Amino acid sequence: MDRRDFLKNCCLLISSGVISGGLAPVGWAKTIHKDYDPAKHLYGMGIDINKCIGCGRCMQACKTENDVPSDPYYFRTWVERYVIKA
């Protein structure tokens, strides 16, 4: 196998992985948890931003504390930063 064939096979492998990986979670979300209603769940957690180093452990702690499933398709956890002026 020469270099050209190797690179061609790598590109095919990567592109097929991207295409199949992008389509699979959509089907999983529709078929696995039909009875889950995200409107019934409101999660929140306050964090002292002055101590933040950007590690993301607060998001994991929030999921753990509120019993959010750790499955990869529960991706609605994010960090919003507000400055409150006194």
N, C-alpha and C positions, 0 to 999 in steps of 0.2 A: 504494500500500500504506500503510495507516495503522499507527499504533503498535501497536494490538492485534494485527493480523495479523502484524506483524513479530515481536513477542514470542512469539506462538503458534508461528510457524515456527522460531524459535530454540529454544524448549523441545522441539519435536518432533525437531529436529536433534540436540540434546544428548542427549536420552533414547535415540534410536536409536543414537547413537555409544557410549553407556555400555553398552547392552544387547549390541550386537554386539562391542564391545571386551572385555567380560567373558567372553563365550563362546568367542571365538577362541583364546586361549592354551591352553585345556583340550584342544581338538582337536589343536593343534600338538604339545603335549607327548606325546600318545599316538601320533602318527603319524610324527614325524620321527626320533626316536632310540629305536627299539625295543630295541636291544641295550645301551643304557646302564644300568648297575646302580649306583645311588648308594651301595649298601652296600660296594662295592669301593673307594671313594675316601674317605679321611679327610684333610682339610686342616687345618692349624693354623699360627699365626704369633704370636710374642710381641711386644708393643709396650710401650714405656715410656709409661704413661698420664700421667705428670707432664708430658710434652711434648705431650700431645694437645690439639688445638684444635677437634676435631669436624669436620674437613673430609672424612673418609671416604676419604682416599687410602690408608690402611692396608688397607682392604678391596680396593681396586683393585690394590695391590701384591701382596696375598696371592693374588688370582686370577691375576695375571700370573706370579708366581713358581711357582705350582703348576699352570700350564697349564689352568686352569678355562676352559671356553668362555665367550666374552663375549656369547653369545646372551641375550636378555632373559628366557628362561624358566629360566635357571640363577640362581635368586634365593636360594640357601641361604647366602649370605655375611652374617654378622652380627658384631657386636662384643659380647663379654661382658666385663664389668669385675669384677675381683676385687681385694680388698685383702688383702695378705699381711702379717700382723703378726708381727714378729720377737720 
